[in-house]
Amino acid sequence: MRIIRTLKAAALVAAAVVLGLLTASGSYALWNVFEPAGYGTVQAADFNVTVNGQPANSTAVPLALDLGQLAPGTASYLEVPLGNYNNAGSPMAVTAALSSGAGPRLAAATPGYQQWVEVRAASVLRPGACAAQAYGAVGAVPPPIRIEQGATGRVCVQVLLKKDAPASLLASAPRLSIPVIVTFDQVPAA
């Protein structure tokens, strides 16, 4: 008998709640407050990084050097500026590095010169500092550099003509092509 009484009481309460909601036009609250909210603007940041003044993408940036600019046993330096010009609302830095396994080397379009020309790379932050850098082994990838928002860094490429390069090599004075691939990773600002 107690179960039937409890069920009847529960049914009566449920009916009262339904009747109350129907008479109050479906409102669950006794007091309603309405406050208009203005529409906000959401804008995505532009991840704008550059390599040699061009927007960075997944293609190699070709560097060119006339071999006639070199004398046997001397080096020439190519400076590749890397820029971090993103417009994120909060500071954001990037690390830039030559792609793994993509250390600078002569392009396949210059056959016969690989044995006489050595290409190395280094990472620097200051412009004009390429000649004073310590360079790694031929084809080695230098460590990444951190570039803060609105700043630039550099990858320096050293091209060395070996001392025993034949004179016929210099007479043709070809334009060497050196593809460089740079990868960027977003990191928190310092």
N, C-alpha and C positions, 0 to 999 in steps of 0.2 A: 504494500500500500504506500509505503514511503516513496518508492520509486515513481509511482504514478503521480503523486503529489508534486514531486520535484520536477518531473517532465511538464506538468501543467503550469507550474510557476515559471519555468524557463520559457515556455511557449508564450505565456502572458507578457513577460518582459520583452521578448523578441517582437511581439506584435506591437507593444507600446513604442519601441524604438522605431519600427518601420512607420507607424502612424505619425510619430513625432517628426521624422525626416520628411515625410510626404507633406505635412502641413507647414513645415519650415522651408519649403522649396529646395530641399536637398542639401541644406547647409549643415556641416558637421560642427560648426562653432557657433557659439552664441553671439560673439562679437567678431566682426571682420574689419580689418584695416587694409586699405589699398594704398600703396605708395608707387607712383610711376618711377621707373628707372630709365635713365638715358642710355642710348645705345653706345657701346664702346667700340673702339676701332682696334682690330687685331691685324698686325702686319708681320709677315715673316721677314727674317733677316736675309740679307743678300750675302751669300758666302763668296766674296769677291777676292780671289787670290790671283796674282799674276806671275808669269815667268817671262823674263826678258821683255816686260812691258805688254805682253799679250795675256788675255784671260787664260788661266790654267785649264787644261782639259787632259784627256788621256793620251794625247799624241805627243810624240817627241818634238822638242824644240831644236831645230837644226842650227848649229853654230858653224860659221865659215871662217876659214883662215887661209890667206894666201901663203903658200909655202915659200914664195919669194921673200917674205918678210923675215925668214929665219936664216941664220948662218949655222953651219955645222957646230954642234956642241952648245948651242944657245937655246934658250926657251922663250916662248911667247905666252902671254896670259890672256885668257878670255874671261871676263867677269859677267856672270849671269845674275841680274837682279831678281829677287823674289819678293813680292809685295803682299801684305795682308791688309786689304782695304775693305773688310766686311763692315756692315753697318748694324751689327747686333746691338740691342739696347744695353746690354751689360758687356763689360770687357771680355774679349775672347782672344786667345792666342792660338797660333798654329805652330806645328813643328814641320819643317821642310827637310826632305832628304832625297837624294838620288834613289831611284827605285832599286830595290834589291836585285842584284845581278845585272844592273844596267849602268855599271861604271862607265865613264866616258871612254870612247874608243873611236877609231876612224870608221866611217860608214863603208859599206861594201862597195860603194861607187868609186873608191880610190884604191884599187888593187895594186899590189907591188910596193906600196908605201908603208905598210904595217911594220915591216922589219926595220925601217929606218926612223920611224916616228914613234915616240912614246907619249901617251896621254895619261895624265893623272888629275885628280880633283881634290879640293878642300872646301870646307864650309866656313864662311866668315860673316860677321855682322857689319863691319865697317867697309865703306867703299875705298877703293884704292889700296887695299891691303893684300892683294893676291900674290905679289912677288915675295912678300916676307913670310908666307905661310909654309908650314911643313906639309909636304905632300906624301901620301901613302904609296903603295905599290901600284904598278900599272894596272888599270882596270878596277882598282879597289873602290868601294863606296865609302865616302867620308861619313862621319857621324852626323845625325840630324842637328839642325839649329832651331832654336825657339824664336819666333817672330811675334812680337806683341801687336795688338790691333793698331793700325795706322802706321806701322813701321815696315822697314825692309831688311832683308838679309841678302846674302850672296852665295852662290856656288862659283868657285874659281876653277877654271880648267887650265892646266899647264900643258903646253904642247912643246916637246923637246925634240929637236932634230939631232940625231946621233952624230958624233964627231967623224965617223968614218963613212958618212953618207956620200954616195958618188956625185960627181959634178953634174952628170947627166940628169940626175934627179932634180937638181936645182934649176937646170936650164929649162926644163918644161914648166916649172913654177905652177903646179896645179893648185886649184882651190880645194882645200881639204874640207870635208863635211864631218862634223862631230855631233851626232844626235845626243841630246840630253833629256832624260825623263825624270821629272821631279814629282814626288808624292807629298801631299799635305795631310796632316791629321789635326783635328780640332782638340785643343787642350784648355783647361781652365786658365784664366788670366792669373798672373802673379799677384 
